[in-house]
Amino acid sequence: MSAINPKRQVISCSAQEWIREYIRTERRAEVIYRHPSGQMMIVHEVLHDILSRAGHDFLVLGTGKVLGVERVLMIDGRELTKQ
């Protein structure tokens, strides 16, 4: 699929573990993701939750913004999913 409409993905168990640690401790993280327009975005936010719906995982940021994990490239320099 194109960069604008990437294939849906799920977070690996190991990545879920370290993300849940961020959520539990309310630690701020640098999140690099691709906006639907194709632009790279960098935000510094607290991670609030991980949601799973119909085989698709989402990352909820502290501001309430919900990102499909296929759009998230890195969290604090760590790859969330393998492309």
N, CA, C and O atoms as a Maestro MAE file, in Angstrom:
{
 s_m_m2io_version
 :::
 2.0.0
}

f_m_ct {
 s_m_title
 :::
 protein
 m_atom[332] {
  # First column is atom index #
  i_m_mmod_type
  r_m_x_coord
  r_m_y_coord
  r_m_z_coord
  i_m_residue_number
  s_m_chain_name
  s_m_pdb_residue_name
  s_m_pdb_atom_name
  i_m_atomic_number
  :::
  1 25 0.836 -1.175 0.000 1 A "MET " " N  " 7
  2 3 0.000 0.000 0.000 1 A "MET " " CA " 6
  3 2 0.883 1.241 0.000 1 A "MET " " C  " 6
  4 15 2.074 1.170 0.303 1 A "MET " " O  " 8
  5 25 0.293 2.360 -0.339 2 A "SER " " N  " 7
  6 3 1.047 3.603 -0.423 2 A "SER " " CA " 6
  7 2 1.334 4.169 0.964 2 A "SER " " C  " 6
  8 15 0.786 3.712 1.967 2 A "SER " " O  " 8
  9 25 2.200 5.168 0.994 3 A "ALA " " N  " 7
  10 3 2.506 5.823 2.270 3 A "ALA " " CA " 6
  11 2 1.281 6.551 2.811 3 A "ALA " " C  " 6
  12 15 1.153 6.737 4.021 3 A "ALA " " O  " 8
  13 25 0.381 6.964 1.920 4 A "ILE " " N  " 7
  14 3 -0.817 7.674 2.355 4 A "ILE " " CA " 6
  15 2 -1.795 6.707 3.019 4 A "ILE " " C  " 6
  16 15 -2.448 7.064 4.000 4 A "ILE " " O  " 8
  17 25 -1.900 5.491 2.494 5 A "ASN " " N  " 7
  18 3 -2.803 4.483 3.049 5 A "ASN " " CA " 6
  19 2 -2.029 3.208 3.370 5 A "ASN " " C  " 6
  20 15 -2.190 2.199 2.683 5 A "ASN " " O  " 8
  21 25 -1.192 3.241 4.407 6 A "PRO " " N  " 7
  22 3 -0.399 2.055 4.728 6 A "PRO " " CA " 6
  23 2 -1.267 0.903 5.216 6 A "PRO " " C  " 6
  24 15 -2.386 1.099 5.691 6 A "PRO " " O  " 8
  25 25 -0.722 -0.303 5.087 7 A "LYS " " N  " 7
  26 3 -1.414 -1.508 5.543 7 A "LYS " " CA " 6
  27 2 -1.583 -1.477 7.060 7 A "LYS " " C  " 6
  28 15 -0.680 -1.056 7.784 7 A "LYS " " O  " 8
  29 25 -2.739 -1.922 7.532 8 A "ARG " " N  " 7
  30 3 -2.990 -1.981 8.978 8 A "ARG " " CA " 6
  31 2 -2.011 -2.934 9.646 8 A "ARG " " C  " 6
  32 15 -1.636 -3.960 9.078 8 A "ARG " " O  " 8
  33 25 -1.602 -2.580 10.866 9 A "GLN " " N  " 7
  34 3 -0.642 -3.399 11.594 9 A "GLN " " CA " 6
  35 2 -1.039 -3.522 13.053 9 A "GLN " " C  " 6
  36 15 -1.895 -2.793 13.555 9 A "GLN " " O  " 8
  37 25 -0.388 -4.469 13.718 10 A "VAL " " N  " 7
  38 3 -0.564 -4.630 15.159 10 A "VAL " " CA " 6
  39 2 0.798 -4.476 15.825 10 A "VAL " " C  " 6
  40 15 1.838 -4.656 15.190 10 A "VAL " " O  " 8
  41 25 0.779 -4.145 17.094 11 A "ILE " " N  " 7
  42 3 2.008 -3.962 17.865 11 A "ILE " " CA " 6
  43 2 2.469 -5.314 18.386 11 A "ILE " " C  " 6
  44 15 1.664 -6.092 18.897 11 A "ILE " " O  " 8
  45 25 3.761 -5.599 18.259 12 A "SER " " N  " 7
  46 3 4.305 -6.854 18.775 12 A "SER " " CA " 6
  47 2 4.177 -6.890 20.296 12 A "SER " " C  " 6
  48 15 4.049 -5.851 20.944 12 A "SER " " O  " 8
  49 25 4.214 -8.080 20.844 13 A "CYS " " N  " 7
  50 3 4.113 -8.237 22.311 13 A "CYS " " CA " 6
  51 2 5.247 -7.516 23.023 13 A "CYS " " C  " 6
  52 15 5.028 -6.890 24.061 13 A "CYS " " O  " 8
  53 25 6.454 -7.598 22.478 14 A "SER " " N  " 7
  54 3 7.588 -6.939 23.136 14 A "SER " " CA " 6
  55 2 7.431 -5.420 23.112 14 A "SER " " C  " 6
  56 15 7.740 -4.752 24.098 14 A "SER " " O  " 8
  57 25 6.956 -4.871 21.999 15 A "ALA " " N  " 7
  58 3 6.736 -3.423 21.928 15 A "ALA " " CA " 6
  59 2 5.598 -3.014 22.857 15 A "ALA " " C  " 6
  60 15 5.658 -1.952 23.476 15 A "ALA " " O  " 8
  61 25 4.563 -3.848 22.961 16 A "GLN " " N  " 7
  62 3 3.464 -3.535 23.879 16 A "GLN " " CA " 6
  63 2 3.974 -3.415 25.310 16 A "GLN " " C  " 6
  64 15 3.513 -2.564 26.070 16 A "GLN " " O  " 8
  65 25 4.925 -4.270 25.674 17 A "GLU " " N  " 7
  66 3 5.471 -4.232 27.035 17 A "GLU " " CA " 6
  67 2 6.115 -2.888 27.342 17 A "GLU " " C  " 6
  68 15 5.823 -2.281 28.373 17 A "GLU " " O  " 8
  69 25 7.004 -2.412 26.442 18 A "TRP " " N  " 7
  70 3 7.669 -1.147 26.749 18 A "TRP " " CA " 6
  71 2 6.731 0.044 26.590 18 A "TRP " " C  " 6
  72 15 6.906 1.050 27.278 18 A "TRP " " O  " 8
  73 25 5.742 -0.041 25.706 19 A "ILE " " N  " 7
  74 3 4.760 1.042 25.593 19 A "ILE " " CA " 6
  75 2 3.911 1.104 26.860 19 A "ILE " " C  " 6
  76 15 3.625 2.191 27.364 19 A "ILE " " O  " 8
  77 25 3.510 -0.050 27.373 20 A "ARG " " N  " 7
  78 3 2.704 -0.066 28.602 20 A "ARG " " CA " 6
  79 2 3.487 0.516 29.790 20 A "ARG " " C  " 6
  80 15 2.891 1.086 30.703 20 A "ARG " " O  " 8
  81 25 4.802 0.376 29.779 21 A "GLU " " N  " 7
  82 3 5.627 0.997 30.822 21 A "GLU " " CA " 6
  83 2 5.561 2.526 30.710 21 A "GLU " " C  " 6
  84 15 5.474 3.222 31.722 21 A "GLU " " O  " 8
  85 25 5.602 3.044 29.479 22 A "TYR " " N  " 7
  86 3 5.432 4.490 29.275 22 A "TYR " " CA " 6
  87 2 4.066 4.936 29.799 22 A "TYR " " C  " 6
  88 15 3.958 5.961 30.472 22 A "TYR " " O  " 8
  89 25 3.026 4.161 29.486 23 A "ILE " " N  " 7
  90 3 1.664 4.496 29.910 23 A "ILE " " CA " 6
  91 2 1.567 4.488 31.436 23 A "ILE " " C  " 6
  92 15 1.013 5.408 32.036 23 A "ILE " " O  " 8
  93 25 2.108 3.443 32.051 24 A "ARG " " N  " 7
  94 3 2.026 3.293 33.506 24 A "ARG " " CA " 6
  95 2 2.731 4.437 34.239 24 A "ARG " " C  " 6
  96 15 2.228 4.943 35.241 24 A "ARG " " O  " 8
  97 25 3.894 4.836 33.732 25 A "THR " " N  " 7
  98 3 4.691 5.869 34.402 25 A "THR " " CA " 6
  99 2 4.357 7.287 33.933 25 A "THR " " C  " 6
  100 15 4.880 8.262 34.472 25 A "THR " " O  " 8
  101 25 3.490 7.396 32.930 26 A "GLU " " N  " 7
  102 3 3.106 8.693 32.356 26 A "GLU " " CA " 6
  103 2 4.321 9.482 31.884 26 A "GLU " " C  " 6
  104 15 4.370 10.707 31.995 26 A "GLU " " O  " 8
  105 25 5.296 8.754 31.357 27 A "ARG " " N  " 7
  106 3 6.522 9.368 30.856 27 A "ARG " " CA " 6
  107 2 6.280 9.986 29.480 27 A "ARG " " C  " 6
  108 15 5.653 9.363 28.623 27 A "ARG " " O  " 8
  109 25 6.765 11.189 29.268 28 A "ARG " " N  " 7
  110 3 6.641 11.865 27.980 28 A "ARG " " CA " 6
  111 2 7.580 11.193 26.975 28 A "ARG " " C  " 6
  112 15 8.699 10.807 27.316 28 A "ARG " " O  " 8
  113 25 7.108 11.059 25.736 29 A "ALA " " N  " 7
  114 3 7.900 10.402 24.703 29 A "ALA " " CA " 6
  115 2 7.899 11.236 23.425 29 A "ALA " " C  " 6
  116 15 6.958 11.981 23.151 29 A "ALA " " O  " 8
  117 25 8.966 11.096 22.656 30 A "GLU " " N  " 7
  118 3 8.997 11.687 21.321 30 A "GLU " " CA " 6
  119 2 8.375 10.675 20.365 30 A "GLU " " C  " 6
  120 15 8.877 9.560 20.223 30 A "GLU " " O  " 8
  121 25 7.292 11.060 19.717 31 A "VAL " " N  " 7
  122 3 6.583 10.180 18.789 31 A "VAL " " CA " 6
  123 2 6.738 10.754 17.385 31 A "VAL " " C  " 6
  124 15 6.373 11.901 17.128 31 A "VAL " " O  " 8
  125 25 7.283 9.945 16.479 32 A "ILE " " N  " 7
  126 3 7.419 10.342 15.078 32 A "ILE " " CA " 6
  127 2 6.423 9.513 14.287 32 A "ILE " " C  " 6
  128 15 6.446 8.283 14.329 32 A "ILE " " O  " 8
  129 25 5.549 10.201 13.567 33 A "TYR " " N  " 7
  130 3 4.530 9.491 12.790 33 A "TYR " " CA " 6
  131 2 4.290 10.188 11.460 33 A "TYR " " C  " 6
  132 15 4.670 11.343 11.266 33 A "TYR " " O  " 8
  133 25 3.652 9.464 10.550 34 A "ARG " " N  " 7
  134 3 3.326 10.010 9.243 34 A "ARG " " CA " 6
  135 2 1.861 10.439 9.252 34 A "ARG " " C  " 6
  136 15 0.962 9.624 9.464 34 A "ARG " " O  " 8
  137 25 1.639 11.723 9.018 35 A "HIS " " N  " 7
  138 3 0.288 12.285 8.930 35 A "HIS " " CA " 6
  139 2 -0.385 11.723 7.669 35 A "HIS " " C  " 6
  140 15 0.309 11.403 6.704 35 A "HIS " " O  " 8
  141 25 -1.715 11.596 7.654 36 A "PRO " " N  " 7
  142 3 -2.399 11.088 6.451 36 A "PRO " " CA " 6
  143 2 -2.039 11.843 5.170 36 A "PRO " " C  " 6
  144 15 -2.146 11.282 4.079 36 A "PRO " " O  " 8
  145 25 -1.614 13.102 5.282 37 A "SER " " N  " 7
  146 3 -1.200 13.876 4.104 37 A "SER " " CA " 6
  147 2 0.174 13.446 3.600 37 A "SER " " C  " 6
  148 15 0.593 13.857 2.518 37 A "SER " " O  " 8
  149 25 0.880 12.616 4.380 38 A "GLY " " N  " 7
  150 3 2.213 12.156 4.008 38 A "GLY " " CA " 6
  151 2 3.327 12.880 4.741 38 A "GLY " " C  " 6
  152 15 4.477 12.445 4.695 38 A "GLY " " O  " 8
  153 25 3.011 13.970 5.414 39 A "GLN " " N  " 7
  154 3 4.002 14.753 6.138 39 A "GLN " " CA " 6
  155 2 4.450 14.034 7.406 39 A "GLN " " C  " 6
  156 15 3.641 13.434 8.114 39 A "GLN " " O  " 8
  157 25 5.752 14.105 7.683 40 A "MET " " N  " 7
  158 3 6.297 13.541 8.920 40 A "MET " " CA " 6
  159 2 5.999 14.498 10.066 40 A "MET " " C  " 6
  160 15 6.201 15.707 9.944 40 A "MET " " O  " 8
  161 25 5.521 13.954 11.175 41 A "MET " " N  " 7
  162 3 5.177 14.754 12.344 41 A "MET " " CA " 6
  163 2 5.995 14.265 13.540 41 A "MET " " C  " 6
  164 15 6.209 13.064 13.706 41 A "MET " " O  " 8
  165 25 6.443 15.198 14.361 42 A "ILE " " N  " 7
  166 3 7.152 14.869 15.601 42 A "ILE " " CA " 6
  167 2 6.425 15.573 16.736 42 A "ILE " " C  " 6
  168 15 6.256 16.792 16.718 42 A "ILE " " O  " 8
  169 25 5.997 14.795 17.723 43 A "VAL " " N  " 7
  170 3 5.328 15.363 18.896 43 A "VAL " " CA " 6
  171 2 5.987 14.800 20.151 43 A "VAL " " C  " 6
  172 15 6.561 13.711 20.130 43 A "VAL " " O  " 8
  173 25 5.898 15.538 21.218 44 A "HIS " " N  " 7
  174 3 6.395 15.098 22.524 44 A "HIS " " CA " 6
  175 2 5.191 15.040 23.446 44 A "HIS " " C  " 6
  176 15 4.687 16.069 23.897 44 A "HIS " " O  " 8
  177 25 4.737 13.829 23.719 45 A "GLU " " N  " 7
  178 3 3.509 13.656 24.488 45 A "GLU " " CA " 6
  179 2 3.590 12.435 25.391 45 A "GLU " " C  " 6
  180 15 4.433 11.555 25.213 45 A "GLU " " O  " 8
  181 25 2.688 12.409 26.363 46 A "VAL " " N  " 7
  182 3 2.498 11.240 27.211 46 A "VAL " " CA " 6
  183 2 1.676 10.234 26.418 46 A "VAL " " C  " 6
  184 15 0.730 10.611 25.726 46 A "VAL " " O  " 8
  185 25 2.033 8.953 26.513 47 A "LEU " " N  " 7
  186 3 1.237 7.902 25.877 47 A "LEU " " CA " 6
  187 2 0.128 7.526 26.845 47 A "LEU " " C  " 6
  188 15 0.382 7.275 28.024 47 A "LEU " " O  " 8
  189 25 -1.098 7.489 26.348 48 A "HIS " " N  " 7
  190 3 -2.252 7.274 27.223 48 A "HIS " " CA " 6
  191 2 -2.773 5.838 27.195 48 A "HIS " " C  " 6
  192 15 -3.147 5.303 28.239 48 A "HIS " " O  " 8
  193 25 -2.804 5.199 26.009 49 A "ASP " " N  " 7
  194 3 -3.398 3.859 25.922 49 A "ASP " " CA " 6
  195 2 -3.055 3.207 24.592 49 A "ASP " " C  " 6
  196 15 -2.620 3.864 23.647 49 A "ASP " " O  " 8
  197 25 -3.264 1.886 24.547 50 A "ILE " " N  " 7
  198 3 -3.206 1.106 23.310 50 A "ILE " " CA " 6
  199 2 -4.593 0.516 23.120 50 A "ILE " " C  " 6
  200 15 -5.145 -0.097 24.033 50 A "ILE " " O  " 8
  201 25 -5.153 0.703 21.934 51 A "LEU " " N  " 7
  202 3 -6.462 0.137 21.617 51 A "LEU " " CA " 6
  203 2 -6.321 -0.869 20.487 51 A "LEU " " C  " 6
  204 15 -5.487 -0.695 19.599 51 A "LEU " " O  " 8
  205 25 -7.129 -1.915 20.517 52 A "SER " " N  " 7
  206 3 -7.166 -2.902 19.434 52 A "SER " " CA " 6
  207 2 -8.606 -3.046 18.980 52 A "SER " " C  " 6
  208 15 -9.504 -3.288 19.787 52 A "SER " " O  " 8
  209 25 -8.819 -2.894 17.674 53 A "ARG " " N  " 7
  210 3 -10.147 -3.048 17.096 53 A "ARG " " CA " 6
  211 2 -10.024 -3.771 15.762 53 A "ARG " " C  " 6
  212 15 -9.318 -3.313 14.864 53 A "ARG " " O  " 8
  213 25 -10.704 -4.888 15.638 54 A "ALA " " N  " 7
  214 3 -10.773 -5.632 14.371 54 A "ALA " " CA " 6
  215 2 -9.393 -5.884 13.763 54 A "ALA " " C  " 6
  216 15 -9.184 -5.671 12.569 54 A "ALA " " O  " 8
  217 25 -8.457 -6.339 14.597 55 A "GLY " " N  " 7
  218 3 -7.119 -6.663 14.104 55 A "GLY " " CA " 6
  219 2 -6.259 -5.459 13.779 55 A "GLY " " C  " 6
  220 15 -5.281 -5.585 13.042 55 A "GLY " " O  " 8
  221 25 -6.594 -4.315 14.301 56 A "HIS " " N  " 7
  222 3 -5.858 -3.084 14.037 56 A "HIS " " CA " 6
  223 2 -5.562 -2.424 15.380 56 A "HIS " " C  " 6
  224 15 -6.466 -2.241 16.195 56 A "HIS " " O  " 8
  225 25 -4.297 -2.064 15.614 57 A "ASP " " N  " 7
  226 3 -3.912 -1.423 16.871 57 A "ASP " " CA " 6
  227 2 -3.780 0.084 16.689 57 A "ASP " " C  " 6
  228 15 -3.396 0.574 15.627 57 A "ASP " " O  " 8
  229 25 -4.108 0.798 17.750 58 A "PHE " " N  " 7
  230 3 -4.050 2.255 17.772 58 A "PHE " " CA " 6
  231 2 -3.326 2.702 19.026 58 A "PHE " " C  " 6
  232 15 -3.430 2.064 20.074 58 A "PHE " " O  " 8
  233 25 -2.597 3.794 18.920 59 A "LEU " " N  " 7
  234 3 -1.915 4.405 20.052 59 A "LEU " " CA " 6
  235 2 -2.656 5.693 20.390 59 A "LEU " " C  " 6
  236 15 -2.861 6.544 19.525 59 A "LEU " " O  " 8
  237 25 -3.056 5.831 21.649 60 A "VAL " " N  " 7
  238 3 -3.763 7.031 22.100 60 A "VAL " " CA " 6
  239 2 -2.768 7.916 22.848 60 A "VAL " " C  " 6
  240 15 -2.146 7.489 23.821 60 A "VAL " " O  " 8
  241 25 -2.629 9.148 22.378 61 A "LEU " " N  " 7
  242 3 -1.725 10.093 23.015 61 A "LEU " " CA " 6
  243 2 -2.448 10.832 24.135 61 A "LEU " " C  " 6
  244 15 -3.677 10.821 24.200 61 A "LEU " " O  " 8
  245 25 -1.696 11.463 24.999 62 A "GLY " " N  " 7
  246 3 -2.264 12.164 26.140 62 A "GLY " " CA " 6
  247 2 -3.244 13.257 25.770 62 A "GLY " " C  " 6
  248 15 -4.136 13.577 26.556 62 A "GLY " " O  " 8
  249 25 -3.096 13.838 24.589 63 A "THR " " N  " 7
  250 3 -4.007 14.890 24.135 63 A "THR " " CA " 6
  251 2 -5.316 14.323 23.603 63 A "THR " " C  " 6
  252 15 -6.243 15.070 23.289 63 A "THR " " O  " 8
  253 25 -5.390 12.984 23.504 64 A "GLY " " N  " 7
  254 3 -6.587 12.345 22.962 64 A "GLY " " CA " 6
  255 2 -6.460 11.964 21.501 64 A "GLY " " C  " 6
  256 15 -7.332 11.280 20.966 64 A "GLY " " O  " 8
  257 25 -5.392 12.391 20.844 65 A "LYS " " N  " 7
  258 3 -5.175 12.030 19.437 65 A "LYS " " CA " 6
  259 2 -4.964 10.525 19.347 65 A "LYS " " C  " 6
  260 15 -4.215 9.949 20.136 65 A "LYS " " O  " 8
  261 25 -5.632 9.887 18.375 66 A "VAL " " N  " 7
  262 3 -5.537 8.443 18.176 66 A "VAL " " CA " 6
  263 2 -4.818 8.197 16.854 66 A "VAL " " C  " 6
  264 15 -5.230 8.698 15.808 66 A "VAL " " O  " 8
  265 25 -3.725 7.410 16.913 67 A "LEU " " N  " 7
  266 3 -2.929 7.104 15.728 67 A "LEU " " CA " 6
  267 2 -2.980 5.615 15.438 67 A "LEU " " C  " 6
  268 15 -2.760 4.804 16.338 67 A "LEU " " O  " 8
  269 25 -3.265 5.241 14.203 68 A "GLY " " N  " 7
  270 3 -3.090 3.853 13.791 68 A "GLY " " CA " 6
  271 2 -1.604 3.539 13.856 68 A "GLY " " C  " 6
  272 15 -0.786 4.347 13.414 68 A "GLY " " O  " 8
  273 25 -1.240 2.390 14.395 69 A "VAL " " N  " 7
  274 3 0.191 2.106 14.606 69 A "VAL " " CA " 6
  275 2 0.972 2.024 13.306 69 A "VAL " " C  " 6
  276 15 2.192 2.185 13.315 69 A "VAL " " O  " 8
  277 25 0.296 1.776 12.182 70 A "GLU " " N  " 7
  278 3 1.008 1.744 10.909 70 A "GLU " " CA " 6
  279 2 1.558 3.121 10.545 70 A "GLU " " C  " 6
  280 15 2.448 3.225 9.702 70 A "GLU " " O  " 8
  281 25 1.045 4.165 11.162 71 A "ARG " " N  " 7
  282 3 1.520 5.529 10.912 71 A "ARG " " CA " 6
  283 2 2.663 5.924 11.856 71 A "ARG " " C  " 6
  284 15 3.408 6.861 11.569 71 A "ARG " " O  " 8
  285 25 2.803 5.213 12.977 72 A "VAL " " N  " 7
  286 3 3.832 5.547 13.967 72 A "VAL " " CA " 6
  287 2 5.146 4.905 13.539 72 A "VAL " " C  " 6
  288 15 5.241 3.684 13.415 72 A "VAL " " O  " 8
  289 25 6.148 5.730 13.318 73 A "LEU " " N  " 7
  290 3 7.449 5.231 12.876 73 A "LEU " " CA " 6
  291 2 8.358 4.921 14.056 73 A "LEU " " C  " 6
  292 15 9.000 3.872 14.094 73 A "LEU " " O  " 8
  293 25 8.411 5.842 15.024 74 A "MET " " N  " 7
  294 3 9.300 5.648 16.171 74 A "MET " " CA " 6
  295 2 8.734 6.297 17.421 74 A "MET " " C  " 6
  296 15 8.008 7.289 17.364 74 A "MET " " O  " 8
  297 25 9.090 5.705 18.551 75 A "ILE " " N  " 7
  298 3 8.809 6.294 19.858 75 A "ILE " " CA " 6
  299 2 10.140 6.330 20.602 75 A "ILE " " C  " 6
  300 15 10.729 5.288 20.890 75 A "ILE " " O  " 8
  301 25 10.604 7.530 20.906 76 A "ASP " " N  " 7
  302 3 11.909 7.714 21.561 76 A "ASP " " CA " 6
  303 2 13.017 6.927 20.857 76 A "ASP " " C  " 6
  304 15 13.844 6.292 21.510 76 A "ASP " " O  " 8
  305 25 13.028 6.973 19.536 77 A "GLY " " N  " 7
  306 3 14.079 6.336 18.747 77 A "GLY " " CA " 6
  307 2 13.917 4.845 18.538 77 A "GLY " " C  " 6
  308 15 14.770 4.219 17.908 77 A "GLY " " O  " 8
  309 25 12.850 4.260 19.048 78 A "ARG " " N  " 7
  310 3 12.611 2.820 18.889 78 A "ARG " " CA " 6
  311 2 11.505 2.604 17.866 78 A "ARG " " C  " 6
  312 15 10.463 3.258 17.918 78 A "ARG " " O  " 8
  313 25 11.736 1.682 16.937 79 A "GLU " " N  " 7
  314 3 10.721 1.366 15.937 79 A "GLU " " CA " 6
  315 2 9.554 0.652 16.595 79 A "GLU " " C  " 6
  316 15 9.740 -0.269 17.389 79 A "GLU " " O  " 8
  317 25 8.354 1.088 16.256 80 A "LEU " " N  " 7
  318 3 7.161 0.469 16.819 80 A "LEU " " CA " 6
  319 2 6.801 -0.791 16.046 80 A "LEU " " C  " 6
  320 15 6.496 -1.825 16.642 80 A "LEU " " O  " 8
  321 25 6.836 -0.707 14.730 81 A "THR " " N  " 7
  322 3 6.528 -1.864 13.884 81 A "THR " " CA " 6
  323 2 7.597 -1.952 12.810 81 A "THR " " C  " 6
  324 15 8.236 -0.954 12.477 81 A "THR " " O  " 8
  325 25 7.784 -3.115 12.283 82 A "LYS " " N  " 7
  326 3 8.720 -3.303 11.174 82 A "LYS " " CA " 6
  327 2 7.959 -3.109 9.877 82 A "LYS " " C  " 6
  328 15 6.895 -3.694 9.674 82 A "LYS " " O  " 8
  329 25 8.516 -2.278 8.995 83 A "GLN " " N  " 7
  330 3 7.848 -2.003 7.711 83 A "GLN " " CA " 6
  331 2 8.105 -3.112 6.724 83 A "GLN " " C  " 6
  332 15 7.625 -3.055 5.592 83 A "GLN " " O  " 8
  :::
 }
 m_bond[331] {
  # First column is bond index #
  i_m_from
  i_m_to
  i_m_order
  :::
  1 1 2 1
  2 2 3 1
  3 3 4 2
  4 3 5 1
  5 5 6 1
  6 6 7 1
  7 7 8 2
  8 7 9 1
  9 9 10 1
  10 10 11 1
  11 11 12 2
  12 11 13 1
  13 13 14 1
  14 14 15 1
  15 15 16 2
  16 15 17 1
  17 17 18 1
  18 18 19 1
  19 19 20 2
  20 19 21 1
  21 21 22 1
  22 22 23 1
  23 23 24 2
  24 23 25 1
  25 25 26 1
  26 26 27 1
  27 27 28 2
  28 27 29 1
  29 29 30 1
  30 30 31 1
  31 31 32 2
  32 31 33 1
  33 33 34 1
  34 34 35 1
  35 35 36 2
  36 35 37 1
  37 37 38 1
  38 38 39 1
  39 39 40 2
  40 39 41 1
  41 41 42 1
  42 42 43 1
  43 43 44 2
  44 43 45 1
  45 45 46 1
  46 46 47 1
  47 47 48 2
  48 47 49 1
  49 49 50 1
  50 50 51 1
  51 51 52 2
  52 51 53 1
  53 53 54 1
  54 54 55 1
  55 55 56 2
  56 55 57 1
  57 57 58 1
  58 58 59 1
  59 59 60 2
  60 59 61 1
  61 61 62 1
  62 62 63 1
  63 63 64 2
  64 63 65 1
  65 65 66 1
  66 66 67 1
  67 67 68 2
  68 67 69 1
  69 69 70 1
  70 70 71 1
  71 71 72 2
  72 71 73 1
  73 73 74 1
  74 74 75 1
  75 75 76 2
  76 75 77 1
  77 77 78 1
  78 78 79 1
  79 79 80 2
  80 79 81 1
  81 81 82 1
  82 82 83 1
  83 83 84 2
  84 83 85 1
  85 85 86 1
  86 86 87 1
  87 87 88 2
  88 87 89 1
  89 89 90 1
  90 90 91 1
  91 91 92 2
  92 91 93 1
  93 93 94 1
  94 94 95 1
  95 95 96 2
  96 95 97 1
  97 97 98 1
  98 98 99 1
  99 99 100 2
  100 99 101 1
  101 101 102 1
  102 102 103 1
  103 103 104 2
  104 103 105 1
  105 105 106 1
  106 106 107 1
  107 107 108 2
  108 107 109 1
  109 109 110 1
  110 110 111 1
  111 111 112 2
  112 111 113 1
  113 113 114 1
  114 114 115 1
  115 115 116 2
  116 115 117 1
  117 117 118 1
  118 118 119 1
  119 119 120 2
  120 119 121 1
  121 121 122 1
  122 122 123 1
  123 123 124 2
  124 123 125 1
  125 125 126 1
  126 126 127 1
  127 127 128 2
  128 127 129 1
  129 129 130 1
  130 130 131 1
  131 131 132 2
  132 131 133 1
  133 133 134 1
  134 134 135 1
  135 135 136 2
  136 135 137 1
  137 137 138 1
  138 138 139 1
  139 139 140 2
  140 139 141 1
  141 141 142 1
  142 142 143 1
  143 143 144 2
  144 143 145 1
  145 145 146 1
  146 146 147 1
  147 147 148 2
  148 147 149 1
  149 149 150 1
  150 150 151 1
  151 151 152 2
  152 151 153 1
  153 153 154 1
  154 154 155 1
  155 155 156 2
  156 155 157 1
  157 157 158 1
  158 158 159 1
  159 159 160 2
  160 159 161 1
  161 161 162 1
  162 162 163 1
  163 163 164 2
  164 163 165 1
  165 165 166 1
  166 166 167 1
  167 167 168 2
  168 167 169 1
  169 169 170 1
  170 170 171 1
  171 171 172 2
  172 171 173 1
  173 173 174 1
  174 174 175 1
  175 175 176 2
  176 175 177 1
  177 177 178 1
  178 178 179 1
  179 179 180 2
  180 179 181 1
  181 181 182 1
  182 182 183 1
  183 183 184 2
  184 183 185 1
  185 185 186 1
  186 186 187 1
  187 187 188 2
  188 187 189 1
  189 189 190 1
  190 190 191 1
  191 191 192 2
  192 191 193 1
  193 193 194 1
  194 194 195 1
  195 195 196 2
  196 195 197 1
  197 197 198 1
  198 198 199 1
  199 199 200 2
  200 199 201 1
  201 201 202 1
  202 202 203 1
  203 203 204 2
  204 203 205 1
  205 205 206 1
  206 206 207 1
  207 207 208 2
  208 207 209 1
  209 209 210 1
  210 210 211 1
  211 211 212 2
  212 211 213 1
  213 213 214 1
  214 214 215 1
  215 215 216 2
  216 215 217 1
  217 217 218 1
  218 218 219 1
  219 219 220 2
  220 219 221 1
  221 221 222 1
  222 222 223 1
  223 223 224 2
  224 223 225 1
  225 225 226 1
  226 226 227 1
  227 227 228 2
  228 227 229 1
  229 229 230 1
  230 230 231 1
  231 231 232 2
  232 231 233 1
  233 233 234 1
  234 234 235 1
  235 235 236 2
  236 235 237 1
  237 237 238 1
  238 238 239 1
  239 239 240 2
  240 239 241 1
  241 241 242 1
  242 242 243 1
  243 243 244 2
  244 243 245 1
  245 245 246 1
  246 246 247 1
  247 247 248 2
  248 247 249 1
  249 249 250 1
  250 250 251 1
  251 251 252 2
  252 251 253 1
  253 253 254 1
  254 254 255 1
  255 255 256 2
  256 255 257 1
  257 257 258 1
  258 258 259 1
  259 259 260 2
  260 259 261 1
  261 261 262 1
  262 262 263 1
  263 263 264 2
  264 263 265 1
  265 265 266 1
  266 266 267 1
  267 267 268 2
  268 267 269 1
  269 269 270 1
  270 270 271 1
  271 271 272 2
  272 271 273 1
  273 273 274 1
  274 274 275 1
  275 275 276 2
  276 275 277 1
  277 277 278 1
  278 278 279 1
  279 279 280 2
  280 279 281 1
  281 281 282 1
  282 282 283 1
  283 283 284 2
  284 283 285 1
  285 285 286 1
  286 286 287 1
  287 287 288 2
  288 287 289 1
  289 289 290 1
  290 290 291 1
  291 291 292 2
  292 291 293 1
  293 293 294 1
  294 294 295 1
  295 295 296 2
  296 295 297 1
  297 297 298 1
  298 298 299 1
  299 299 300 2
  300 299 301 1
  301 301 302 1
  302 302 303 1
  303 303 304 2
  304 303 305 1
  305 305 306 1
  306 306 307 1
  307 307 308 2
  308 307 309 1
  309 309 310 1
  310 310 311 1
  311 311 312 2
  312 311 313 1
  313 313 314 1
  314 314 315 1
  315 315 316 2
  316 315 317 1
  317 317 318 1
  318 318 319 1
  319 319 320 2
  320 319 321 1
  321 321 322 1
  322 322 323 1
  323 323 324 2
  324 323 325 1
  325 325 326 1
  326 326 327 1
  327 327 328 2
  328 327 329 1
  329 329 330 1
  330 330 331 1
  331 331 332 2
  :::
 }
}
